[in-house]
Structures are given as structure tokens and as C-alpha cells.
């Protein structure tokens, strides 16, 4: 289990009021840049969905959703972990066309997260999804999309630095992205854990897109867990940036080209999740009733941490923390929101 670790000598670049102003500006800027780069339209999104639909994201398959009943509703409501599946269904319902998509502010509760500098029980993301064609369902289009997201980050940072001169001491987001697969990373660092591999590589390549996550590597284990029913494990990845404050790789986004009927069929079997074939969402997908899409989530609090030079996620979002975290931050003079 990880715990919060405060870097020696850490001092926030912005006070609490400047931080709040900067977060508001950051959100407005990044949403404009992201929607322009990827041709996305903003929509409203659910905080909870019906358990029987199979729409909730199962993440690694072991996390427990927060659930509750609603008067006169004959189903259990579950608070979303993410909107990975809901977005694909929404594109069909809203009758979007190839090349255009949606984005939304996603708020979630992940009750089983280990609490540390980067992880909180509260999750806030820009969730996005767009329709693609069979011709654009490939790795090159995925890479082109990653370049658009990184460009939006770099443009947002540039404006923030103009408003808050304190932020100019932070490294600039590089538009030069290194693409590498999880198998290539394992081959390069066979003796390291997946997290150690990420840190070793991203330290030298500060903006990295790590591809191919979910399937087993030659070692017999996946680089990281992925639910079998949204990303195609051969065409997905994590956007990692070097966090100079904490001295580690920071995952800003998990994204990818979504499963086709064929890849969903294969991955459900590989993951031992064949029972999901009977859920409404999965039936639609397997029968080809849903559009081909790609999408992902971009962590709002993590982007704020990176661009504002914060060492703890509690400095940019409101959540609940364990006593050890509260004591460590108080001793270091860090104000948790």
C-alpha cells in the first residue's frame, strides 16, 4: 500500500486563492483546446447508472462500486467508476457522425483506491469519445489523436504561465512524444516492476505514450489491468508525463480505440468474463449495433497537479483522507482543499 510522500523542501508555487483561480482558468482553456483539436461537443453525463445494464466501468475487475436503491426504481444504482461504456452508447443515441464526438465532466467515486499523492477516492476526468471508421481504426490514428491532446496541454500551459509567472519555473510540456509498447518496455527493463519501468523510461522521455495495455506480456503478466469490454488491448495506451515535483511518471490519461465485436469476443474469453455477453450493452456491441469509436479519460486533478506544480492531489481537489495523510500534509504546511 502506498502512502503520501512529501518531497523534501516542497513549497507550493501558488497560494490557495491563486490555486483556485488557476484551476478555473485551466479548465476553461483545456476544454476549448481539447474540443477544437479532436472535434468534440460537450454533453451532460450521469453520476450513476443502473447495475443491470453493464454500463459501469469495471476497471481491473476487483473494485467495488458504491451502490444504493432509488424509490420506485426496480434496479440498483451504482456510482460510475468511469464512463467508458456509457459514452459509446451516447454517441449512438445522439446520432453523432464519423469524425465527431463528445466530451463531458466525469465525477466518480472509487472507494477501493489506495490514498497517496496521486490517488483519491474522488475522481474527476474529462471523458471523451468520438466515432471512427474502419479506415481510421488503426494505431496511426491513435497516435495522431495523442498528439492533439498533448498539443492542448502545451497550449493551456503556455497561457497559464502568462497569467501566473510563478509557474515558469516548471518544465514546459514537450510536443515531442515518445511512443513505446508495454512489451518493448518490459524487454528494456526485465528486472523492474511495471511502475519502475515507467519511471525509468519517462525520466528520459518526459512525454510518453505507452501502448498495448491489458493483454499478457511474454513474462505471463499484463503491464497493467484493463477491463476486457472497452479498450482493444492491442490499440490502447496511457499518456505519461514526467512529474518534476514528485520525481515520477504521472499518468494523465488512459485511452484507446474501443473493442470491435471481434476483439470484444476474444477479450471476454481471455479475461474469463463470458457471463457479460448477456448484458444489454454487450449484446448490442457483439451484434454490431454500436459505432466504432475511440476515447479516453483525462484526469482533471492530475493535469492541475502537473501544470500548477503541486505535489499532492488533495491540493487541487476536495476529498476525504486518512489520518496519516492529514498529519503528513499538516507537518509539511500543505493545505488540502
NORPEUR-V337977 format. One record per residue. RES is the residue in one letter. PSI is psi in degrees with one decimal (NA if undefined). D_CENTER is the distance of its C-alpha to the mean C-alpha in whole Angstrom. Layout:
# NORPEUR-V337977
res = <RES	RES>
psi = <PSI	PSI>
d_center = <D_CENTER	D_CENTER>
This chain:
# NORPEUR-V337977
res = <X	X	X	X	X	X	X	X	X	X	X	X	X	X	X	X	X	X	X	X	X	X	X	X	X	X	X	X	X	X	X	X	X	X	X	X	X	X	X	X	X	X	X	X	X	X	X	X	X	X	X	X	X	X	X	X	X	X	X	X	X	X	X	X	X	X	X	X	X	X	X	X	X	X	X	X	X	X	X	X	X	X	X	X	X	X	X	X	X	X	X	X	X	X	X	X	X	X	X	X	X	X	X	X	X	X	X	X	X	X	X	X	X	X	X	X	X	X	X	X	X	X	X	X	X	X	X	X	X	X	X	X	X	X	X	X	X	X	X	X	X	X	X	X	X	X	X	X	X	X	X	X	X	X	X	X	X	X	X	X	X	X	X	X	X	X	X	X	X	X	X	X	X	X	X	X	X	X	X	X	X	X	X	X	X	X	X	X	X	X	X	X	X	X	X	X	X	X	X	X	X	X	X	X	X	X	X	X	X	X	X	X	X	X	X	X	X	X	X	X	X	X	X	X	X	X	X	X	X	X	X	X	X	X	X	X	X	X	X	X	X	X	X	X	X	X	X	X	X	X	X	X	X	X	X	X	X	X	X	X	X	X	X	X	X	X	X	X	X	X	X	X	X	X	X	X	X	X	X	X	X	X	X	X	X	X	X	X	X	X	X	X	X	X	X	X	X	X	X	X	X	X	X	X	X	X	X	X	X	X	X	X	X	X	X	X	X	X	X	X	X	X	X	X	X	X	X	X	X	X	X	X	X	X	X	X	X>
psi = <131.4	157.2	165.2	132.2	120.1	121.5	139.6	130.1	9.8	132.6	127.1	141.2	-28.6	143.5	179.5	-37.1	-40.9	-37.5	-44.7	-42.9	-41.4	-39.4	-44.0	-44.3	-43.2	-45.6	-46.1	-44.5	-49.8	-39.1	-40.9	-46.1	-42.0	-47.7	-35.8	-40.3	-35.9	1.4	59.9	149.8	138.8	137.9	165.6	153.8	157.6	150.9	-27.0	156.5	165.7	133.5	-33.6	-14.8	-22.3	15.3	-21.3	146.1	127.1	0.5	-117.8	3.6	-2.6	-12.6	139.5	122.6	151.5	127.4	155.3	165.5	157.9	132.9	131.5	5.0	121.2	56.5	161.2	131.4	137.6	132.0	133.6	146.7	-37.4	-179.2	26.0	-43.4	-39.6	-39.2	-37.7	-39.7	-36.7	-37.2	-37.7	-44.7	-37.4	-4.6	46.1	160.8	161.0	135.6	-8.7	160.2	-166.1	158.5	157.1	160.2	115.2	127.9	133.2	164.3	123.7	92.4	-19.8	9.4	140.1	131.0	122.8	-161.5	-32.6	-11.6	136.9	160.3	-20.4	130.6	130.2	127.7	154.5	106.4	134.5	156.2	140.4	154.9	135.2	173.8	167.8	-31.5	-28.8	5.0	73.3	169.5	-33.7	-39.9	-35.8	-45.2	-40.1	-39.0	-41.0	-41.4	-36.7	-40.2	-44.0	-37.7	-39.6	-38.3	-45.8	-41.0	-39.2	-44.3	-38.9	-43.1	-41.1	-40.7	-28.9	-33.6	-36.3	96.2	-22.7	-26.3	-7.3	-11.8	-14.0	149.7	144.4	144.3	122.1	138.2	-1.0	104.3	134.8	125.3	129.2	146.9	159.2	-31.1	-41.1	-37.0	-42.2	-41.0	-35.0	-37.3	67.3	-23.9	-0.1	157.0	163.9	-43.1	-40.0	-37.4	-44.7	-46.4	-43.6	-40.9	-45.0	-26.0	-36.8	-18.4	83.7	-15.0	108.6	139.8	112.2	116.6	155.4	65.5	129.6	-42.7	161.8	140.0	179.8	-22.5	-14.1	-7.3	148.8	158.7	-40.3	160.9	145.4	136.0	147.3	-3.7	19.5	-57.7	143.9	118.4	-16.7	-10.3	51.5	-176.0	172.9	136.4	117.1	133.7	152.0	121.6	100.2	-21.1	-48.1	-8.8	49.0	166.0	134.9	117.2	116.0	-29.0	139.5	128.8	172.4	173.4	132.6	163.1	141.7	171.2	-37.7	-46.1	-31.2	-45.4	-44.6	-45.3	-32.8	-40.4	-45.2	-34.9	-2.7	33.8	35.3	-21.5	-22.6	-13.7	-21.8	-4.6	148.6	-46.5	-44.4	-35.0	-43.3	-42.9	-45.1	-28.9	4.5	22.0	-10.7	149.6	156.9	132.5	168.4	157.1	-176.2	-178.3	139.6	118.2	116.5	-46.0	-36.6	-38.2	-41.3	-42.8	-48.6	-48.2	-19.7	1.4	40.1	149.0	-16.7	137.6	-25.3	-11.0	-14.5	3.8	158.6	126.7	-170.4	142.1	153.0	163.4	-36.0	-42.3	-45.3	-42.7	-42.0	-41.1	-37.9	-41.4	-33.6	0.0	26.7	128.3	114.4	134.1	NA>
d_center = <21	19	21	20	22	23	24	28	29	26	27	25	25	25	27	25	27	26	22	22	24	21	18	20	21	17	16	19	19	15	15	18	18	14	17	19	18	16	19	17	19	18	18	18	16	17	17	18	20	23	22	25	23	20	17	15	12	14	11	13	16	18	16	18	17	20	22	25	28	29	33	34	31	32	28	26	23	20	17	14	11	9	11	10	14	15	14	16	19	19	19	23	24	24	25	23	24	23	21	20	17	16	13	13	12	11	12	12	14	13	17	17	14	16	17	17	16	12	12	13	14	13	9	9	7	8	8	10	13	16	19	20	23	25	26	22	20	20	19	20	19	15	16	18	15	13	16	16	12	14	17	16	14	18	20	18	19	22	23	22	24	27	27	26	28	27	24	26	26	22	22	21	18	19	19	20	18	18	17	18	18	17	21	22	20	22	25	25	24	26	27	24	21	17	16	19	19	16	18	21	20	17	20	22	20	18	15	14	13	13	14	15	13	15	18	21	22	26	26	25	22	18	16	13	13	12	14	16	16	13	12	16	15	18	16	12	10	8	8	10	13	16	16	20	20	19	20	17	14	11	7	6	4	4	7	11	14	14	17	21	24	25	22	21	24	24	21	22	25	23	21	24	23	26	26	23	26	28	25	25	22	22	26	25	23	25	28	26	26	23	22	20	17	13	10	6	4	4	5	9	11	9	10	13	14	14	16	18	19	18	18	17	14	17	19	16	16	18	18	21	21	24	27	26	23	25	28	27	25	29	31	28	29	25	25	22	22>
